[in-house]
Amino acid sequence: MQAFRGRLPRIAVSGAVVATCLMAGGTAASAQVAPPFAELFRQTSEAPRQLELEAEVDRAEGLARQARAYPNPTVSVMTENVGGQRPYNRFGRAENTLQVNQPLELFGKRSARIAAGEAGVVAAQARTRDGRLSYAYELARAYAGAEVSDRRIGLAEDELEEAEADLKAARALVEAGKEARLRGLQAETEVNSLRAVVDTAKAERVGAYSRLTALSGQSVSYSTLAEPMLDRLAPMKGQGPIDPTQTAPYLAAKADAEAAARRVTSAKRQAIPDVTVSVGVRRLEVDNANALLAAVSVPFPLFDRNRGNIDAAQAELRGAQAREAATRLEAEAAIQASLALNEAADARAAAADRTLSTAEESYRLARIAYEAGKSPLIELLAARHGLGAARGVVLDARAAQFDARASLARLEGRTITGEPVQ
């Protein structure tokens, strides 16, 4: 890319050298090279954010397995006609009963509960995919943020280097009596100010790499990147339409609504009383005989008809359906906005490149004119400020272009490097 000259190629070379040394020697205990983004994303399967998403699916699967469980039987042992007045003061007339009670879930209660559990798993998986896409988007921005911080240092050091060269030229003109001493002091002040800018950029770089390290779930801090990301972006050509009903946020909202509908059905079925079948054997000591017992019991739904749970489930369903409708509208708006932002970002990047070319030529001519004594120092300083601003504009344009691409990739269900996210 022609937008970055001077310092940036040396940064790329030094970064590659550092990466090679760190990977070959393995001696740095507190720093390491961040791998290419696609590989880094694959390595983050054990990151806390990823583990949290997987735990949500595991939780839903556990609830679905529990929904398939049958009610447990109850075993009871009872002794009657003992410990009373004669002739029941001993065990000669005792009646010992062994009984097994088994609740039966009828009228589709169990199947409704199972369907609700399975729908919960589908919803959890859809939310997890949406969460992984969000995580991939944030990780890409952190990766690009680390690269931007490197480049800002390069820009600041480039401008400092140029300011020091201007200071040297100003001092030469002052010593030759062609400039007032004030001009030399102005150039020296500019150099000191730019040194502070370099220090600030280095501090911001620490924060950018710390965020990348924390987001990727690594215990060892990254110190450099294995590959640049900003230079890989090509202008979009003929981007096709994106179906809003296939975006991850909408699919997650739709799955939540379907799961909520299943829970309403399950809550209604839970209002149906369970039938309990009892089978047992009774020992009649006085007759020295055994007898079988059989019974059926049904609770009378006089007080508890599960109305509160039904109302709560229906309210949850209304909310989920509203979120589904809102998410679809938001997805449509996000797609239109993202496509427009990508086109604007491409135009901004192209304009920034042209601006930089003009600023570089202006600074070159101003430097020649100043050294020849044909223009004042103020014009040289203004030209250099314009060049520094133009370089910053190019970098900001590249960062905005990357962010627009990452946002579009998230809507398409993939990472910034094109890998689909499941």
TIKOL-227804 format. One record per residue (C-alpha): x, y, z. Coordinates in steps of 0.5 Angstrom, whole numbers, padded with zeros to 4 digits, always signed. Layout:
BEGIN
XYZ
...
***
This chain:
BEGIN
+0000+0000+0000
+0003+0007-0002
+0000+0010+0004
+0005+0009+0009
+0012+0010+0007
+0019+0011+0011
+0018+0008+0018
+0012+0003+0017
+0016-0002+0012
+0022-0002+0018
+0017-0003+0023
+0014-0009+0019
+0021-0012+0018
+0023-0011+0025
+0016-0014+0027
+0018-0020+0023
+0025-0021+0026
+0022-0021+0033
+0017-0026+0031
+0022-0030+0028
+0027-0030+0034
+0021-0031+0039
+0019-0037+0036
+0025-0040+0034
+0029-0039+0041
+0023-0039+0046
+0026-0035+0051
+0021-0029+0052
+0017-0031+0058
+0013-0025+0059
+0012-0024+0051
+0010-0028+0045
+0008-0027+0038
+0000-0027+0036
-0001-0032+0031
-0005-0030+0024
-0012-0028+0026
-0015-0034+0023
-0010-0039+0027
-0011-0034+0033
-0019-0035+0033
-0018-0043+0033
-0014-0043+0039
-0019-0039+0043
-0023-0045+0044
-0021-0045+0051
-0022-0037+0052
-0027-0035+0058
-0031-0032+0053
-0032-0039+0049
-0032-0043+0055
-0038-0039+0058
-0042-0040+0051
-0041-0047+0051
-0043-0048+0058
-0050-0045+0056
-0051-0050+0051
-0048-0056+0056
-0054-0053+0061
-0059-0053+0056
-0057-0060+0054
-0057-0062+0061
-0064-0060+0062
-0067-0063+0056
-0064-0070+0059
-0067-0069+0065
-0074-0067+0061
-0074-0075+0059
-0074-0077+0066
-0080-0081+0068
-0083-0080+0075
-0080-0084+0081
-0084-0090+0084
-0085-0090+0091
-0084-0096+0096
-0088-0096+0102
-0088-0101+0108
-0094-0101+0113
-0096-0105+0119
-0103-0104+0122
-0107-0107+0128
-0101-0108+0133
-0100-0104+0140
-0107-0103+0141
-0112-0106+0146
-0113-0113+0146
-0114-0117+0142
-0109-0112+0138
-0104-0111+0143
-0099-0116+0140
-0097-0118+0133
-0102-0124+0132
-0107-0120+0128
-0102-0115+0125
-0103-0114+0117
-0097-0112+0114
-0097-0108+0107
-0092-0107+0102
-0094-0103+0097
-0091-0099+0090
-0094-0093+0088
-0092-0091+0081
-0094-0084+0078
-0096-0084+0071
-0096-0078+0066
-0102-0078+0062
-0104-0073+0056
-0098-0071+0053
-0095-0068+0059
-0088-0072+0058
-0087-0071+0051
-0089-0063+0052
-0083-0063+0057
-0079-0066+0052
-0080-0062+0046
-0079-0056+0051
-0072-0058+0053
-0070-0060+0046
-0073-0053+0044
-0068-0050+0049
-0062-0054+0046
-0063-0051+0039
-0064-0044+0042
-0058-0044+0046
-0054-0047+0040
-0057-0041+0036
-0055-0036+0042
-0048-0039+0042
-0047-0038+0035
-0049-0031+0035
-0044-0030+0041
-0038-0033+0038
-0039-0028+0032
-0040-0023+0037
-0033-0025+0040
-0030-0026+0033
-0032-0019+0031
-0029-0016+0038
-0023-0021+0037
-0022-0018+0030
-0022-0011+0033
-0017-0012+0038
-0012-0015+0033
-0013-0009+0028
-0013-0004+0034
-0006-0007+0036
-0004-0006+0029
-0006+0001+0029
-0002+0002+0035
+0004+0000+0032
+0003+0004+0026
+0001+0010+0030
+0008+0009+0034
+0011+0009+0027
+0008+0015+0024
+0010+0019+0031
+0017+0017+0030
+0017+0019+0023
+0014+0026+0024
+0019+0026+0030
+0025+0024+0025
+0023+0029+0020
+0022+0035+0026
+0029+0033+0028
+0032+0034+0021
+0028+0040+0020
+0031+0043+0027
+0038+0041+0024
+0037+0045+0018
+0034+0051+0022
+0040+0051+0027
+0044+0051+0021
+0041+0057+0018
+0041+0061+0025
+0048+0060+0025
+0049+0062+0018
+0045+0068+0020
+0039+0067+0015
+0034+0066+0021
+0033+0069+0027
+0034+0065+0034
+0027+0065+0035
+0026+0060+0029
+0031+0055+0032
+0027+0055+0039
+0021+0054+0035
+0023+0048+0032
+0026+0045+0038
+0020+0046+0042
+0016+0042+0036
+0021+0036+0037
+0020+0036+0044
+0013+0036+0043
+0013+0030+0038
+0017+0026+0043
+0012+0026+0048
+0007+0024+0042
+0011+0018+0041
+0011+0016+0049
+0004+0017+0049
+0003+0012+0043
+0008+0007+0046
+0003+0007+0052
-0003+0006+0048
+0000+0000+0045
+0001-0003+0051
-0006-0002+0053
-0008-0005+0046
-0004-0011+0046
-0006-0012+0053
-0014-0012+0051
-0012-0017+0045
-0008-0022+0050
-0014-0022+0055
-0020-0023+0050
-0016-0029+0047
-0015-0032+0054
-0008-0032+0054
-0004-0032+0060
+0003-0029+0057
+0002-0022+0054
+0003-0021+0046
+0008-0017+0044
+0007-0017+0036
+0003-0019+0031
+0005-0025+0026
+0001-0021+0020
-0002-0015+0018
-0009-0014+0017
-0011-0007+0015
-0007-0008+0008
-0011-0014+0006
-0017-0011+0005
-0019-0010-0002
-0025-0006-0004
-0032-0009-0005
-0034-0011-0011
-0042-0013-0013
-0043-0015-0006
-0050-0019-0006
-0056-0018-0001
-0056-0021+0006
-0062-0025+0008
-0064-0022+0015
-0068-0028+0017
-0061-0032+0016
-0057-0027+0021
-0055-0030+0027
-0058-0025+0032
-0065-0026+0028
-0064-0034+0028
-0063-0034+0036
-0069-0029+0037
-0073-0034+0033
-0070-0040+0037
-0072-0037+0043
-0079-0035+0041
-0080-0043+0039
-0077-0045+0045
-0082-0040+0049
-0088-0043+0045
-0086-0050+0047
-0086-0048+0055
-0093-0045+0054
-0095-0052+0052
-0091-0056+0057
-0094-0051+0063
-0101-0052+0060
-0100-0060+0060
-0097-0059+0067
-0104-0057+0070
-0107-0064+0068
-0107-0068+0075
-0102-0074+0075
-0105-0081+0076
-0102-0085+0081
-0102-0093+0080
-0101-0097+0087
-0100-0104+0087
-0098-0108+0093
-0099-0115+0098
-0101-0115+0105
-0100-0120+0110
-0106-0122+0114
-0103-0126+0120
-0109-0128+0124
-0111-0132+0117
-0104-0134+0116
-0105-0131+0109
-0103-0126+0103
-0107-0121+0099
-0106-0117+0093
-0107-0109+0093
-0109-0105+0087
-0111-0098+0087
-0111-0091+0083
-0111-0084+0086
-0112-0078+0082
-0111-0071+0085
-0117-0066+0085
-0115-0060+0082
-0118-0055+0087
-0113-0050+0089
-0107-0051+0084
-0108-0051+0077
-0101-0048+0075
-0105-0042+0072
-0099-0037+0075
-0094-0041+0071
-0098-0041+0065
-0099-0034+0065
-0091-0033+0066
-0090-0038+0060
-0095-0034+0056
-0092-0027+0058
-0085-0030+0056
-0087-0032+0049
-0090-0025+0048
-0084-0022+0050
-0080-0027+0045
-0084-0026+0039
-0083-0018+0040
-0076-0019+0041
-0076-0024+0034
-0080-0018+0030
-0075-0013+0033
-0069-0017+0031
-0071-0018+0024
-0072-0010+0023
-0065-0009+0027
-0062-0014+0022
-0065-0011+0016
-0063-0004+0018
-0056-0007+0020
-0055-0010+0013
-0057-0003+0010
-0052+0001+0014
-0046-0004+0014
-0046-0004+0006
-0047+0003+0006
-0041+0004+0011
-0037-0001+0007
-0038+0003+0001
-0036+0010+0005
-0030+0007+0008
-0027+0005+0001
-0028+0012-0002
-0025+0015+0005
-0019+0010+0004
-0018+0012-0003
-0019+0020-0002
-0014+0019+0004
-0009+0016+0000
-0010+0022-0005
-0009+0027+0001
-0003+0023+0003
+0000+0024-0004
-0001+0031-0004
+0002+0032+0003
+0008+0029+0002
+0009+0033-0005
+0008+0039-0001
+0012+0037+0005
+0018+0036+0000
+0017+0042-0004
+0017+0046+0003
+0023+0043+0005
+0027+0045-0001
+0024+0052-0001
+0026+0053+0006
+0033+0050+0006
+0034+0054+0000
+0032+0060+0004
+0026+0062+0000
+0021+0060+0005
+0020+0062+0012
+0020+0056+0018
+0013+0057+0019
+0011+0054+0012
+0016+0048+0013
+0012+0047+0020
+0005+0047+0017
+0007+0043+0011
+0010+0038+0016
+0004+0038+0020
+0000+0037+0014
+0004+0031+0012
+0003+0028+0019
-0005+0029+0019
-0005+0026+0013
-0002+0020+0015
-0006+0020+0021
-0012+0020+0016
-0010+0015+0012
-0009+0010+0018
-0016+0012+0021
-0019+0011+0014
-0016+0004+0014
-0018+0002+0021
-0025+0005+0019
-0025+0000+0013
-0023-0006+0017
-0029-0004+0022
-0034-0004+0017
-0031-0011+0014
-0031-0014+0020
-0038-0012+0022
-0041-0014+0015
-0037-0021+0016
-0041-0022+0023
-0048-0021+0019
-0046-0026+0014
-0044-0031+0019
-0036-0031+0018
-0030-0028+0021
-0026-0023+0018
-0022-0028+0015
-0028-0031+0011
-0028-0037+0016
-0035-0039+0018
-0037-0039+0025
-0042-0045+0027
***
